[in-house]
């Protein structure tokens, strides 16, 4: 026997298997009866901390202990990461790991390695995500992100979205946020349509089309789509288009303002954007140069398609 905890368990097993008294079992195992009857008491602060961890994990079951630790620190808890990890294991929290096959990074001139975002509004990216309402009718989500700040600038939700709809979304977003230098996308028909190419050229925006069949070259968009599906779409059922629009807007605001981002040193995208506007020491912070998302594979009453919900954000709002 090594310690009192293991002796305590040995006493329990002896009493159960041999039907002897606690006094006799403690004598044999050489365990003081006061130690055997001792009930450890968790400090009050730890109880409050565990209670708060449960409250954070419940709405975010896909968050790991590091992100929960970042949220606790943002709320003012003075606790280190090792203690959060110990309590995390003690409470049985676990995020299942998914094994993904790795693929080569690619060498496209328009991929994220060769054309990297260097400041706010330098490179945007956009892509579609599909889902459906409970009546099996389709839902289409157009998500637009700023690659430098990782902000989700807009999520357009509709039954169908055409190239003209994409132009309308970008036109309204340009008026509020400003015109980016480049915009990166795959080769979907809505993005390669001649109408949108001409419109972007007139607006002075360079189009960065990734190589066909190479989603890792648009890794920031794929990473967002993966998190969007894992943390939101897979957890919610939509009864109608209006419900999907309202809930998507709530999720987008939470993603920008409350969700710590590991690539931004666990700052929120909005907080990082603010730090870029007010640099310390005369130079703006830079996002990490690593690309963990390269391994990701992201893969109301009904109204006409031109009356769709558009959710927008300006930097720092």
C-alpha positions as CSV (number, residue, x, y, z in Angstrom):
1,X,0.0,0.0,0.0
2,X,1.2,3.5,-0.8
3,X,-1.1,6.1,0.6
4,X,-4.3,6.5,2.7
5,X,-6.5,6.7,-0.4
6,X,-5.5,3.2,-1.6
7,X,-5.7,1.9,2.0
8,X,-9.2,3.3,2.3
9,X,-10.2,1.4,-0.8
10,X,-8.5,-1.8,0.5
11,X,-10.6,-1.5,3.7
12,X,-13.8,-1.2,1.7
13,X,-12.9,-4.3,-0.4
14,X,-12.0,-6.3,2.7
15,X,-15.3,-5.5,4.5
16,X,-17.2,-6.3,1.4
17,X,-15.4,-9.6,0.5
18,X,-14.8,-11.0,4.0
19,X,-17.8,-9.5,5.9
20,X,-15.7,-8.1,8.7
21,X,-16.1,-5.0,10.8
22,X,-14.4,-1.7,9.9
23,X,-12.3,-1.9,13.1
24,X,-10.9,-5.3,12.1
25,X,-10.3,-4.3,8.5
26,X,-8.4,-1.2,9.5
27,X,-6.2,-3.2,11.9
28,X,-5.2,-5.6,9.1
29,X,-4.5,-2.9,6.5
30,X,-2.9,-0.6,9.2
31,X,-5.3,2.2,8.4
32,X,-6.3,4.6,11.2
33,X,-10.1,4.7,11.6
34,X,-10.1,8.5,11.7
35,X,-8.4,8.5,8.3
36,X,-10.8,5.9,6.9
37,X,-13.8,8.0,7.9
38,X,-12.3,11.3,6.7
39,X,-14.3,13.0,4.0
40,X,-12.3,15.4,1.9
41,X,-13.9,18.8,1.5
42,X,-13.5,20.8,-1.7
43,X,-12.6,24.5,-1.1
44,X,-15.5,26.9,-1.6
45,X,-13.6,28.6,-4.4
46,X,-13.1,25.4,-6.3
47,X,-16.8,24.6,-6.0
48,X,-17.7,27.9,-7.5
49,X,-15.1,27.4,-10.2
50,X,-16.4,23.9,-11.1
51,X,-19.9,25.3,-11.2
52,X,-18.9,28.0,-13.6
53,X,-17.0,25.5,-15.8
54,X,-20.2,23.4,-16.0
55,X,-22.1,26.5,-17.0
56,X,-19.6,27.3,-19.8
57,X,-19.3,23.7,-21.1
58,X,-23.1,23.1,-21.3
59,X,-23.7,25.5,-24.2
60,X,-20.3,24.8,-25.8
61,X,-19.8,21.0,-25.7
62,X,-17.0,21.2,-28.3
63,X,-14.8,23.6,-26.4
64,X,-11.7,22.1,-24.8
65,X,-10.2,22.9,-21.4
66,X,-7.8,25.6,-22.9
67,X,-10.7,27.6,-24.4
68,X,-12.7,27.2,-21.2
69,X,-9.7,28.5,-19.3
70,X,-9.5,31.5,-21.6
71,X,-13.1,32.3,-21.0
72,X,-12.6,32.0,-17.2
73,X,-9.6,34.3,-17.4
74,X,-11.7,36.8,-19.4
75,X,-14.3,36.8,-16.7
76,X,-11.7,37.6,-14.1
77,X,-10.9,34.2,-12.5
78,X,-7.3,34.1,-11.3
79,X,-6.7,30.5,-12.2
80,X,-3.9,28.8,-14.1
81,X,-4.4,26.3,-16.9
82,X,-3.1,23.3,-15.0
83,X,-5.8,23.7,-12.3
84,X,-8.5,24.0,-14.9
85,X,-7.1,20.8,-16.6
86,X,-7.2,19.0,-13.2
87,X,-10.8,20.0,-12.5
88,X,-11.6,19.2,-16.2
89,X,-10.4,15.6,-15.8
90,X,-12.0,15.3,-12.3
91,X,-15.4,16.3,-13.7
92,X,-15.1,13.9,-16.7
93,X,-15.3,16.6,-19.4
94,X,-13.9,15.4,-22.7
95,X,-14.0,16.5,-26.3
96,X,-13.7,13.5,-28.7
97,X,-10.8,13.7,-31.0
98,X,-11.3,13.1,-34.7
99,X,-8.5,11.7,-36.8
100,X,-8.2,13.3,-40.1
101,X,-6.0,12.3,-43.0
102,X,-3.3,14.9,-44.0
103,X,-2.9,16.1,-47.5
104,X,-0.2,18.2,-49.1
105,X,-0.5,21.9,-48.7
106,X,-0.5,22.7,-52.5
107,X,1.4,25.3,-54.4
108,X,-1.3,27.5,-56.0
109,X,-0.4,31.1,-56.5
110,X,-3.7,32.1,-54.9
111,X,-3.5,29.8,-51.8
112,X,-3.0,31.1,-48.3
113,X,0.7,30.4,-48.2
114,X,1.6,32.6,-51.2
115,X,-1.1,35.3,-50.7
116,X,-1.2,35.8,-47.0
117,X,-3.4,38.6,-45.4
118,X,-1.2,41.3,-44.0
119,X,-3.7,43.8,-42.5
120,X,-7.4,44.4,-42.0
121,X,-9.4,44.3,-45.2
122,X,-6.5,42.9,-47.1
123,X,-7.9,39.5,-47.9
124,X,-11.4,38.3,-47.4
125,X,-12.7,34.8,-48.0
126,X,-16.1,33.3,-48.6
127,X,-17.8,30.0,-49.1
128,X,-21.1,28.2,-48.8
129,X,-22.4,25.8,-46.1
130,X,-25.6,23.8,-46.6
131,X,-28.2,22.5,-44.2
132,X,-31.9,22.0,-44.1
133,X,-35.0,22.8,-42.0
134,X,-37.0,20.0,-40.3
135,X,-39.3,19.7,-43.3
136,X,-36.2,18.8,-45.4
137,X,-36.2,22.0,-47.4
138,X,-32.7,23.3,-48.1
139,X,-30.9,26.1,-46.4
140,X,-27.8,27.8,-47.8
141,X,-25.4,29.9,-45.8
142,X,-22.9,32.3,-47.4
143,X,-20.2,33.1,-44.8
144,X,-17.7,35.9,-45.4
145,X,-14.6,36.3,-43.2
146,X,-11.6,38.7,-42.9
147,X,-8.6,36.4,-42.9
148,X,-6.4,38.8,-40.9
149,X,-8.7,39.3,-37.9
150,X,-10.7,36.1,-38.3
151,X,-13.9,38.1,-38.0
152,X,-17.1,36.7,-39.5
153,X,-18.2,39.7,-41.4
154,X,-21.5,38.4,-42.7
155,X,-23.6,35.2,-42.9
156,X,-26.3,35.4,-45.5
157,X,-29.1,32.7,-45.0
158,X,-31.6,31.8,-47.7
159,X,-33.2,28.9,-49.5
160,X,-30.9,29.5,-52.5
161,X,-28.2,32.0,-53.3
162,X,-27.2,33.0,-56.8
163,X,-24.3,35.0,-58.2
164,X,-26.5,38.1,-58.2
165,X,-27.3,37.5,-54.5
166,X,-23.6,37.3,-53.8
167,X,-23.1,40.6,-55.5
168,X,-25.9,42.2,-53.4
169,X,-24.3,40.9,-50.2
170,X,-20.9,42.1,-51.1
171,X,-22.2,45.5,-52.3
172,X,-23.9,46.2,-48.9
173,X,-20.9,44.9,-47.0
174,X,-18.4,47.1,-49.0
175,X,-20.5,50.1,-48.2
176,X,-20.3,49.4,-44.4
177,X,-16.9,47.7,-44.0
178,X,-14.9,49.1,-46.9
179,X,-13.5,47.4,-50.0
180,X,-10.9,44.7,-49.5
181,X,-7.9,44.3,-51.8
182,X,-8.5,40.6,-52.5
183,X,-11.2,38.0,-52.0
184,X,-10.4,34.3,-52.0
185,X,-12.9,31.5,-52.9
186,X,-13.2,28.2,-54.6
187,X,-14.4,27.7,-58.1
188,X,-18.1,27.3,-57.3
189,X,-20.5,28.6,-60.1
190,X,-21.7,31.5,-57.9
191,X,-18.1,32.7,-57.5
192,X,-16.8,32.2,-61.0
193,X,-19.8,33.7,-62.8
194,X,-18.9,36.3,-65.3
195,X,-21.2,38.8,-63.6
196,X,-19.5,38.7,-60.3
197,X,-16.0,38.7,-61.9
198,X,-16.9,41.9,-63.8
199,X,-18.4,43.5,-60.7
200,X,-15.4,42.8,-58.5
201,X,-13.1,44.1,-61.2
202,X,-15.0,47.3,-61.4
203,X,-14.8,47.6,-57.6
204,X,-11.0,47.1,-57.7
205,X,-11.0,43.8,-55.9
206,X,-8.6,41.1,-57.0
207,X,-10.1,37.6,-57.2
208,X,-8.1,34.7,-55.8
209,X,-9.5,31.4,-57.1
210,X,-7.9,28.4,-55.4
211,X,-6.9,25.3,-57.5
212,X,-9.8,23.0,-58.2
213,X,-10.1,20.2,-55.6
214,X,-7.8,22.0,-53.1
215,X,-9.9,23.3,-50.2
216,X,-6.9,23.5,-48.0
217,X,-5.7,26.5,-50.0
218,X,-8.8,28.4,-48.7
219,X,-8.0,27.1,-45.2
220,X,-9.4,30.0,-43.1
221,X,-12.8,29.7,-44.8
222,X,-12.7,25.9,-44.4
223,X,-11.8,26.2,-40.7
224,X,-14.6,28.6,-40.0
225,X,-17.1,26.3,-41.9
226,X,-15.9,23.3,-39.9
227,X,-16.4,25.2,-36.6
228,X,-19.7,26.6,-37.8
229,X,-21.1,23.2,-38.5
230,X,-19.6,21.5,-35.5
231,X,-20.6,24.1,-32.9
232,X,-23.9,25.4,-34.4
233,X,-25.5,23.5,-37.3
234,X,-25.0,20.0,-35.8
235,X,-26.5,21.2,-32.5
236,X,-29.6,23.0,-33.8
237,X,-32.8,22.2,-35.7
238,X,-34.5,24.9,-37.7
239,X,-38.3,24.9,-38.1
240,X,-38.3,27.7,-40.7
241,X,-36.1,30.1,-42.6
242,X,-36.7,33.0,-40.2
243,X,-35.6,30.9,-37.2
244,X,-32.4,30.0,-39.0
245,X,-31.7,33.6,-39.8
246,X,-32.2,34.8,-36.3
247,X,-30.2,32.0,-34.6
248,X,-27.4,32.3,-37.2
249,X,-27.0,36.0,-36.4
250,X,-26.8,35.3,-32.6
251,X,-24.1,32.7,-33.3
252,X,-22.2,35.1,-35.5
253,X,-22.2,37.8,-32.8
254,X,-21.1,35.2,-30.2
255,X,-18.3,34.0,-32.5
256,X,-16.9,37.5,-33.0
257,X,-17.4,39.0,-29.5
258,X,-17.3,36.1,-27.0
259,X,-15.6,33.1,-28.5
260,X,-11.8,33.0,-27.8
261,X,-9.8,32.1,-30.9
262,X,-6.8,29.9,-30.4
263,X,-4.9,31.4,-33.5
264,X,-5.3,34.8,-31.9
265,X,-3.7,33.8,-28.5
266,X,-7.3,33.2,-27.2
267,X,-8.4,36.7,-28.0
268,X,-11.8,37.2,-29.6
269,X,-11.8,38.4,-33.3
270,X,-13.3,41.7,-32.3
271,X,-10.8,42.3,-29.5
272,X,-7.9,41.4,-31.9
273,X,-9.4,43.9,-34.5
274,X,-9.4,46.6,-31.8
275,X,-5.8,45.9,-30.9
276,X,-4.9,46.3,-34.5
277,X,-6.5,49.8,-34.5
278,X,-4.6,50.7,-31.4
279,X,-1.1,49.1,-31.8
280,X,1.3,48.8,-28.9
281,X,4.8,50.1,-29.5
282,X,3.9,51.5,-32.9
283,X,3.4,48.2,-34.7
284,X,0.2,46.3,-35.2
285,X,0.0,42.7,-33.9
286,X,0.3,39.9,-36.4
287,X,-1.7,36.7,-36.4
288,X,0.3,33.4,-36.1
289,X,2.0,32.2,-39.2
290,X,1.1,28.6,-38.6
291,X,-2.0,27.2,-40.3
292,X,-3.6,24.5,-38.2
293,X,-6.7,24.8,-40.3
294,X,-4.9,23.3,-43.3
295,X,-5.9,19.9,-42.1
296,X,-9.6,20.8,-41.8
297,X,-12.0,19.5,-44.4
298,X,-15.0,21.7,-44.5
299,X,-15.7,20.8,-46.0
300,X,-40.9,33.7,-41.2
301,X,-42.9,33.2,-43.7
302,X,-41.3,32.2,-47.0
303,X,-40.5,35.2,-49.2
304,X,-38.8,35.7,-52.6
305,X,-35.1,35.1,-52.6
306,X,-34.4,38.8,-53.0
307,X,-35.9,39.4,-49.5
308,X,-33.2,37.6,-47.6
309,X,-31.6,38.2,-44.2
310,X,-28.1,39.7,-44.3
311,X,-26.0,39.9,-41.1
312,X,-23.1,42.3,-41.2
313,X,-20.4,43.6,-38.9
314,X,-18.1,46.6,-39.0
315,X,-14.6,46.4,-37.4
316,X,-14.8,46.7,-33.7
317,X,-18.6,47.0,-33.4
